Amino acid sequence: MKTELGMSFFTDSKLRSEVIKIFNNYNIFVEFPEVGSRTSEVTFNIKVPLDKSINYDTVKVIYEYLEKQLKIDFIGEKISFICSDDEYRESPLFVLDSTGNSQSAFLEDKGTKFHKETFCEVCGLIQRDQLSPLVIDTSKIKDRYMVNVGPFWVVSEKMVDLMNKWNLKGYDLNPVVHKGPESGSQQAYQIIPKHTLPNWSSQMVYFYFATEPEPCICGIKRTRYGPFHYDKEDLKDMDSDIYLPAEWTHDGRYVYKKTLFSKKFRDLIIENKISKDVRGSDDEKYGSKDWVLEPVILV
């Protein structure tokens, strides 16, 4: 697995050489950006591999120079994880991140009831427990197999038929409640994973953005997770196809747990042409109905 930090910012074109020089001091290659015809500003989009030679201490030094010396007041950051072919081939589980590079793959909650309580007094993250069936406008599912509703996954009738045909194990299906126009509404179900995985490996990788305050003491807010790491021995007796992790993540307001699916599930999704073999959200093949399933790393 390779970890890459993407950073983007604007600056006056007169400062191009100075920007490039600070990155070159750390052996980071930066392309010389062209100046637009209607502006004196240039855009830098720089990808930095994070490894033993370049870490967050290095990044902080660079940012400090850009902010204090060159007066660049905003730097956008994005962390990407590039897994190898072997890691995709050997992973027994995959975290489902998306079922389409389109807003229509993400539906809004229309009134599901939750019990809410504070998860962390410091950062204010909230934990919520679902008390009622999921309420959505099922007409918006249209011809999709699966859609995202916040932290939950909802499948259409045709996806249920396939999951039964494939003999997938380890989940229940709860019918959702339709709220919206009757035209185009359909039967749909929320996936309820029945099993929780062991804790992540002690070799699990964590990151945070150098432009933000350090992570909260709860260990969740402002923490970025790499692919989930598990000890091989902990997964050797795995016999289901859908799981929840033991650990929480968050969406900025609420804590939740991501859903993991088996290699069998991912392979069948690709074999049946429901999705192309997409490797991350930056993959050029990632289309409006393609699924992003990130492999776990065995250590």
C-alpha positions in Angstrom: 0.0 0.0 0.0 1.2 3.5 -0.9 0.0 6.6 0.8 -0.2 9.9 -1.1 -1.0 13.4 0.1 -2.6 15.6 -2.4 -2.4 19.4 -1.8 -3.8 22.2 -3.8 -3.5 26.0 -3.5 -3.5 29.3 -5.5 -0.7 31.8 -5.5 0.6 34.7 -7.6 2.4 33.6 -10.7 5.5 35.6 -9.5 5.9 33.1 -6.7 6.0 30.0 -8.8 9.7 29.5 -8.6 9.8 30.0 -4.9 7.0 27.4 -4.4 8.8 24.9 -6.5 12.1 25.5 -4.7 10.7 24.6 -1.3 9.3 21.3 -2.6 12.5 20.5 -4.5 14.4 21.0 -1.2 12.7 17.8 -0.1 13.0 16.0 -3.4 9.4 16.5 -4.3 8.8 17.0 -8.0 6.4 19.8 -8.9 5.3 20.8 -12.4 5.7 24.4 -13.4 2.1 25.7 -13.7 0.9 27.8 -16.6 -0.6 31.3 -16.1 -4.2 31.7 -17.2 -5.0 34.4 -19.8 -7.4 36.3 -17.4 -5.6 36.0 -14.1 -2.2 36.5 -12.5 -2.8 33.5 -10.2 -1.7 29.9 -10.8 -2.9 26.7 -9.3 -0.6 24.1 -7.8 -1.9 20.5 -7.5 0.9 18.5 -5.9 1.0 14.9 -5.0 3.4 13.9 -2.2 4.1 10.3 -1.3 4.1 9.8 2.4 6.9 7.4 3.5 10.0 7.2 5.7 11.7 10.1 3.9 8.6 12.4 3.7 6.3 12.4 6.7 4.0 14.9 8.4 6.9 16.7 10.1 8.2 17.5 6.6 4.8 18.6 5.4 4.3 20.9 8.4 7.7 22.6 7.6 6.6 23.1 4.0 3.2 24.5 5.0 4.7 26.9 7.5 6.9 28.3 4.8 4.0 28.6 2.3 1.8 30.3 4.9 4.3 32.6 6.6 6.8 33.4 3.8 4.6 33.3 0.7 1.3 34.3 2.4 -0.7 31.4 1.0 -3.7 31.3 3.4 -5.5 28.2 2.2 -4.1 24.7 1.3 -6.5 21.9 0.4 -5.5 18.4 1.4 -6.6 14.9 0.4 -5.1 11.6 1.4 -5.2 8.7 -1.1 -4.3 5.1 -0.5 -3.1 3.0 -3.4 -3.3 -0.7 -2.9 -1.4 -3.1 -5.0 -2.9 -5.9 -7.3 -1.7 -8.4 -4.7 -3.5 -6.6 -1.9 -6.7 -6.6 -3.9 -6.3 -10.3 -4.8 -5.4 -11.4 -1.3 -7.9 -9.3 0.7 -10.8 -11.4 2.2 -12.9 -8.3 2.9 -13.6 -4.9 1.3 -15.0 -1.7 2.8 -17.9 -0.4 0.6 -17.4 3.3 0.1 -19.7 4.0 -2.9 -22.1 2.5 -5.4 -21.7 5.2 -7.9 -19.9 8.4 -8.8 -23.2 10.3 -8.9 -25.5 12.1 -6.5 -28.3 9.7 -7.3 -26.3 6.9 -5.6 -26.9 8.8 -2.3 -30.4 9.2 -0.9 -31.6 11.4 1.9 -33.2 10.2 5.1 -36.9 11.2 5.2 -37.7 10.8 8.9 -36.2 7.8 10.5 -36.3 7.9 14.3 -33.1 7.8 16.2 -32.0 7.9 19.9 -29.2 10.4 20.1 -26.5 10.9 22.8 -23.2 12.7 23.0 -20.3 10.4 22.0 -17.5 12.8 22.9 -17.9 15.8 25.2 -14.7 17.4 23.7 -15.5 17.5 20.0 -19.2 17.0 20.2 -19.6 13.9 18.0 -23.0 12.3 18.5 -23.9 8.6 18.6 -27.3 7.7 17.3 -29.2 4.4 17.6 -31.9 3.6 15.0 -35.3 3.1 16.5 -37.6 2.8 13.4 -37.3 1.4 9.9 -35.4 3.6 7.5 -37.6 6.2 5.8 -36.6 7.2 2.2 -38.1 8.0 -1.1 -37.7 4.6 -2.8 -38.7 6.1 -6.2 -35.2 7.6 -6.4 -33.6 4.2 -6.3 -34.8 3.7 -9.9 -32.7 1.0 -11.6 -29.9 0.9 -9.0 -28.9 -2.3 -7.2 -27.8 -0.5 -4.0 -27.9 3.0 -2.6 -26.3 4.9 0.3 -28.5 6.5 3.0 -26.1 8.2 5.4 -24.1 5.3 7.0 -26.7 2.7 5.8 -26.9 0.6 2.7 -30.3 -0.1 1.0 -30.8 -2.7 -1.7 -33.5 -3.1 -4.3 -35.5 -6.2 -4.9 -33.3 -7.3 -7.8 -30.2 -7.0 -5.6 -31.9 -9.1 -2.9 -32.6 -11.8 -5.6 -28.9 -11.8 -6.5 -27.8 -12.0 -2.9 -30.0 -15.0 -2.3 -28.8 -16.6 -5.6 -25.2 -16.1 -4.5 -25.9 -17.6 -1.1 -24.5 -14.6 0.8 -24.4 -15.0 4.6 -24.3 -12.8 7.7 -27.0 -10.2 7.3 -30.7 -9.5 7.8 -32.9 -7.3 5.6 -35.3 -4.8 7.1 -37.9 -3.3 4.7 -37.6 0.5 4.4 -40.6 2.8 4.6 -41.4 4.8 1.4 -42.1 8.5 1.7 -42.6 10.4 -1.5 -44.5 10.1 -4.8 -46.1 6.7 -5.4 -45.1 6.7 -9.0 -41.9 4.8 -9.3 -41.8 3.7 -5.7 -40.5 0.2 -5.1 -39.8 -2.4 -2.4 -36.3 -1.9 -0.8 -34.4 -3.2 2.2 -31.8 -2.0 4.6 -28.9 -4.3 5.1 -28.3 -5.2 8.7 -24.9 -6.9 9.3 -25.2 -9.6 11.9 -21.5 -9.9 12.9 -18.8 -7.6 14.2 -15.1 -8.2 13.3 -12.2 -8.3 15.8 -10.3 -5.1 16.6 -8.0 -3.6 14.0 -4.4 -4.7 14.0 -1.9 -2.7 16.1 -0.3 -1.9 12.7 -3.4 0.0 11.6 -2.3 3.3 9.9 -3.8 6.7 11.0 -3.3 10.1 9.5 -4.4 13.7 10.1 -4.2 16.8 8.0 -1.4 19.2 8.9 -3.7 22.2 8.2 -6.0 21.1 10.9 -5.7 20.9 14.7 -4.4 17.5 16.0 -7.0 14.7 16.4 -9.5 14.9 19.3 -8.7 12.9 22.5 -11.6 10.5 21.4 -9.3 9.4 18.6 -12.0 9.8 16.0 -12.6 13.5 15.1 -9.9 14.8 12.7 -8.4 11.3 12.3 -8.0 9.9 8.8 -7.9 6.1 8.5 -6.0 4.2 6.0 -7.4 0.8 4.7 -8.4 -1.3 7.7 -5.6 -3.5 8.9 -6.3 -6.9 10.5 -4.1 -9.6 11.8 -4.4 -12.7 9.6 -5.1 -15.0 12.5 -8.1 -12.9 13.4 -9.8 -13.5 10.1 -8.9 -17.1 9.4 -12.3 -18.5 10.6 -14.4 -15.9 8.8 -17.6 -17.5 7.4 -19.9 -14.6 6.6 -20.0 -12.1 3.7 -21.1 -8.9 5.5 -19.6 -7.4 8.7 -19.3 -4.3 10.8 -15.9 -3.3 12.2 -15.5 -3.0 16.0 -14.3 0.6 15.6 -16.2 3.8 14.9 -15.6 6.4 12.2 -17.5 9.7 11.7 -19.1 11.9 9.1 -18.3 15.2 10.8 -21.3 15.1 13.1 -22.2 11.5 13.8 -20.1 8.4 14.6 -21.0 5.3 12.6 -19.5 2.0 11.5 -18.6 1.3 7.9 -19.8 -1.9 6.3 -17.5 -4.6 4.9 -18.3 -7.2 2.3 -16.5 -10.4 1.3 -14.2 -10.9 -1.6 -16.8 -13.3 -3.0 -19.3 -10.4 -3.0 -16.9 -8.0 -4.8 -16.0 -10.6 -7.4 -19.6 -11.4 -8.2 -20.5 -7.7 -8.5 -17.7 -7.4 -11.2 -18.4 -10.7 -12.9 -22.1 -9.8 -13.3 -21.2 -6.4 -14.7 -22.9 -4.4 -12.0 -19.7 -2.5 -11.6 -16.3 -2.3 -13.3 -13.2 -3.3 -11.4 -12.7 0.2 -9.8 -9.6 0.8 -7.6 -10.5 3.8 -5.5 -12.5 7.0 -6.1 -9.6 8.5 -8.2 -9.8 5.7 -10.7 -10.5 7.0 -14.2 -12.9 4.1 -14.7 -15.1 5.2 -11.8 -18.4 5.9 -13.4 -21.9 6.9 -12.2 -22.9 3.3 -11.4 -19.5 1.8 -10.4 -18.8 0.6 -6.9 -15.7 1.5 -4.8 -14.7 -1.4 -2.5 -11.5 -0.8 -0.6 -9.5 -3.9 0.4 -8.5 -4.6 4.0 -4.7 -5.1 4.6 -3.7 -8.4 6.3 -0.6 -8.2 8.5 
